[in-house]
Amino acid sequence: MSTDDLFIKDLPSAGVTHSPSAPPTELERRERRRSSRTSNGSMASLRAAPLVPQHKHIWVITGPAGCGKTSVAEYLHQAFSLPYLEGDTFHTPENVKKMAEGHPLTDADRWDWLILLREQSLQALHSSETPGVIVTCSALKKKYRDVIRIATYHDPTVLVHFVFLNASESLLMDRVRGRQGHYMKDYMVHSQFESLEAPQADETDVLSVEASGTSVEVQKLALAVVKKVMEKDAGVA
């Protein structure tokens, strides 16, 4: 007699019925009800209610070259499943060529680019049920940020936030030097810091994030500030 035969033979003595047509015992019925309640409770705890903000949010990840805008934006994109617009891809070929040759962009070079980013962000918001969109844009000057802020003027359901990744010039110079094949050169970091108008206290839509740490550390800090705003708008916090 095999081990399986012995196990099957012993089961009836434990009061377990094997016939498919036999009705379950009262003990089995109670056990099934208990298992069902446990399973349903576990699934409910895993399926937390999704955040439903009252507004649509444009999250602009800002800061000079090397601060980690792309890394943070991609992380938030994955964390919240929001559309993501990489600002650099919207530059004209002339702008890219100019930067690759080491020439800083002027206000005139940036103006149409900023307007395009704003319009593309609004299009992404209204073309789906998404509660937000993530955009990377250096937005070094207040007037550049103001161009994006116009998105809220004609639609009170839209809110704009700037996640400002703050780090020293020397650190960002080192980071950009380590890049391979990117058109932004390390000496361009200095020109960006010369143009930079750090957000002031009256720019209440700016959320400053310390960006001197590792990529993972910066990602988590950015996630925390974005999540806090989203939860508050959804009535969770």
C-alpha positions as CSV (number, residue, x, y, z in Angstrom):
1,M,0.0,0.0,0.0
2,S,1.4,3.4,-1.0
3,T,1.8,6.4,1.3
4,D,-1.0,8.1,-0.6
5,D,-3.3,5.1,0.0
6,L,-2.6,5.3,3.7
7,F,-3.4,9.0,3.8
8,I,-6.7,8.6,2.0
9,K,-7.6,5.6,4.1
10,D,-7.1,7.6,7.3
11,L,-9.2,10.6,6.2
12,P,-12.7,9.1,6.9
13,S,-11.7,8.5,10.5
14,A,-11.2,12.2,10.8
15,G,-14.8,12.9,9.8
16,V,-14.0,14.2,6.3
17,T,-16.4,13.2,3.5
18,H,-14.8,12.4,0.1
19,S,-17.8,11.7,-2.1
20,P,-18.4,14.7,-4.5
21,S,-22.1,14.3,-4.1
22,A,-22.1,14.2,-0.3
23,P,-23.3,17.4,1.4
24,P,-20.7,19.2,3.5
25,T,-20.8,18.7,7.2
26,E,-21.7,21.5,9.6
27,L,-18.0,21.7,10.6
28,E,-17.0,22.1,6.9
29,R,-19.7,24.8,6.3
30,R,-18.4,26.8,9.3
31,E,-14.9,26.5,8.1
32,R,-15.8,27.7,4.6
33,R,-17.6,30.7,6.0
34,R,-14.6,31.6,8.2
35,S,-12.2,31.2,5.2
36,S,-14.4,33.4,3.0
37,R,-14.5,36.2,5.6
38,T,-10.8,36.0,6.1
39,S,-10.1,36.1,2.4
40,N,-12.5,39.0,1.7
41,G,-11.0,41.0,4.5
42,S,-7.5,40.4,3.2
43,M,-8.4,41.5,-0.3
44,A,-10.2,44.6,1.0
45,S,-7.1,45.6,2.9
46,L,-5.0,45.3,-0.2
47,R,-7.4,47.2,-2.4
48,A,-7.2,50.6,-0.8
49,A,-9.5,53.1,-2.2
50,P,-7.7,55.1,-5.0
51,L,-7.2,58.8,-4.4
52,V,-9.8,60.9,-6.1
53,P,-8.6,64.5,-6.0
54,Q,-11.1,67.3,-6.5
55,H,-8.9,69.0,-9.1
56,K,-6.6,68.1,-12.0
57,H,-3.0,68.7,-11.2
58,I,-0.1,69.7,-13.4
59,W,3.2,68.6,-11.7
60,V,6.1,70.5,-13.1
61,I,9.5,69.0,-12.0
62,T,11.9,72.0,-12.1
63,G,15.5,72.9,-11.4
64,P,18.8,73.4,-13.2
65,A,20.5,70.7,-15.3
66,G,21.7,67.7,-13.3
67,C,19.2,68.1,-10.4
68,G,17.4,64.8,-11.4
69,K,14.2,66.1,-13.1
70,T,13.9,63.1,-15.4
71,S,14.6,60.5,-12.6
72,V,12.0,62.1,-10.3
73,A,9.4,62.5,-13.1
74,E,9.8,58.9,-14.2
75,Y,9.4,57.7,-10.6
76,L,6.3,59.8,-10.0
77,H,4.9,58.6,-13.4
78,Q,5.2,55.0,-12.2
79,A,4.0,55.6,-8.7
80,F,0.8,57.4,-9.7
81,S,0.3,56.1,-13.2
82,L,0.1,59.7,-14.5
83,P,1.0,60.8,-18.0
84,Y,4.5,62.1,-18.3
85,L,5.8,64.8,-20.7
86,E,9.6,65.1,-21.0
87,G,10.1,68.8,-21.6
88,D,13.4,68.5,-23.5
89,T,11.6,66.5,-26.3
90,F,9.5,69.6,-27.1
91,H,12.4,71.9,-27.8
92,T,12.8,72.9,-31.5
93,P,15.8,71.4,-33.4
94,E,17.2,75.0,-33.4
95,N,17.1,75.1,-29.6
96,V,18.8,71.7,-29.2
97,K,21.5,72.7,-31.7
98,K,22.1,76.0,-29.9
99,M,22.5,74.3,-26.5
100,A,24.7,71.5,-27.9
101,E,27.0,74.2,-29.2
102,G,27.2,75.7,-25.8
103,H,25.0,78.7,-26.3
104,P,22.4,79.5,-23.6
105,L,18.8,79.8,-24.7
106,T,17.3,83.3,-24.6
107,D,13.8,84.2,-23.3
108,A,12.7,84.4,-26.9
109,D,14.0,80.8,-27.5
110,R,12.1,79.5,-24.5
111,W,8.8,81.3,-24.9
112,D,7.1,79.1,-27.6
113,W,8.5,76.1,-25.9
114,L,6.9,77.0,-22.5
115,I,3.6,77.7,-24.2
116,L,3.7,74.4,-26.0
117,L,4.4,72.5,-22.7
118,R,1.5,74.3,-21.1
119,E,-0.9,73.4,-23.9
120,Q,0.3,69.8,-24.1
121,S,-0.2,69.4,-20.4
122,L,-3.7,70.6,-20.6
123,Q,-4.4,68.3,-23.6
124,A,-3.1,65.4,-21.6
125,L,-5.3,66.3,-18.6
126,H,-8.5,66.6,-20.7
127,S,-8.0,63.7,-23.1
128,S,-8.4,61.2,-20.3
129,E,-9.7,60.7,-16.8
130,T,-6.3,61.2,-15.3
131,P,-6.2,63.4,-12.2
132,G,-2.8,64.8,-13.2
133,V,0.1,65.1,-15.6
134,I,3.9,65.2,-14.9
135,V,6.1,67.6,-16.9
136,T,9.8,68.2,-16.7
137,C,10.9,71.8,-17.3
138,S,13.8,73.8,-15.8
139,A,11.5,76.9,-15.3
140,L,14.5,78.8,-14.1
141,K,12.8,82.2,-13.9
142,K,9.5,83.3,-12.3
143,K,8.2,84.6,-15.6
144,Y,8.8,81.1,-17.1
145,R,6.8,79.6,-14.3
146,D,4.1,82.2,-14.8
147,V,3.7,81.0,-18.4
148,I,2.7,77.5,-17.1
149,R,0.5,79.1,-14.4
150,I,-1.7,80.5,-17.1
151,A,-3.1,77.0,-17.4
152,T,-5.3,77.7,-14.3
153,Y,-6.7,81.0,-15.5
154,H,-9.5,79.7,-17.6
155,D,-10.1,76.4,-15.8
156,P,-10.5,76.5,-12.0
157,T,-10.4,72.7,-11.9
158,V,-6.7,72.7,-12.8
159,L,-4.0,73.4,-10.3
160,V,-0.3,73.9,-11.2
161,H,2.5,72.8,-8.8
162,F,6.3,73.2,-9.2
163,V,8.5,70.5,-7.5
164,F,11.7,72.5,-7.3
165,L,14.8,70.2,-7.0
166,N,17.3,72.2,-5.0
167,A,21.0,71.4,-5.1
168,S,24.3,73.3,-5.3
169,E,26.0,74.4,-8.5
170,S,29.2,72.4,-7.8
171,L,27.2,69.2,-7.2
172,L,25.2,69.6,-10.4
173,M,28.4,70.4,-12.4
174,D,29.8,67.1,-11.3
175,R,26.6,65.2,-12.2
176,V,26.4,66.7,-15.7
177,R,30.1,65.9,-16.3
178,G,29.2,62.3,-15.8
179,R,26.5,62.2,-18.5
180,Q,27.2,60.4,-21.7
181,G,25.8,61.7,-25.0
182,H,23.5,64.5,-23.6
183,Y,23.5,67.8,-25.3
184,M,23.6,69.7,-22.0
185,K,27.3,70.3,-21.1
186,D,28.7,70.9,-17.7
187,Y,29.6,74.6,-18.4
188,M,25.9,75.2,-19.2
189,V,25.1,74.6,-15.5
190,H,26.8,77.8,-14.6
191,S,24.8,79.8,-17.1
192,Q,21.6,78.2,-15.7
193,F,22.5,79.2,-12.2
194,E,23.1,82.8,-13.4
195,S,19.6,82.8,-14.9
196,L,18.0,81.0,-11.9
197,E,15.4,82.9,-9.9
198,A,14.9,80.7,-6.9
199,P,11.3,80.5,-5.9
200,Q,10.2,83.0,-3.3
201,A,7.8,82.7,-0.4
202,D,5.0,84.2,-2.4
203,E,5.1,81.4,-4.9
204,T,3.0,79.2,-2.8
205,D,2.6,76.6,-5.6
206,V,6.3,75.7,-5.4
207,L,7.3,72.6,-3.3
208,S,11.1,72.6,-2.6
209,V,12.8,69.2,-2.5
210,E,16.4,68.7,-1.3
211,A,18.1,67.1,-4.3
212,S,21.7,66.7,-3.0
213,G,21.1,63.1,-2.0
214,T,21.1,59.9,-4.0
215,S,18.6,59.4,-6.8
216,V,16.5,57.1,-4.6
217,E,16.5,59.6,-1.8
218,V,15.4,62.4,-4.0
219,Q,12.7,60.3,-5.6
220,K,11.2,59.4,-2.2
221,L,11.3,63.0,-1.0
222,A,9.4,64.2,-4.1
223,L,6.9,61.3,-3.8
224,A,6.1,62.4,-0.2
225,V,5.4,66.0,-1.1
226,V,3.3,65.1,-4.1
227,K,1.3,62.4,-2.2
228,K,0.6,64.9,0.6
229,V,-1.0,67.4,-1.8
230,M,-3.0,64.7,-3.6
231,E,-4.3,63.3,-0.3
232,K,-5.3,66.7,0.9
233,D,-7.1,67.4,-2.3
234,A,-8.9,64.1,-2.1
235,G,-10.0,64.8,1.5
236,V,-7.7,62.1,3.0
237,A,-5.4,64.3,4.9
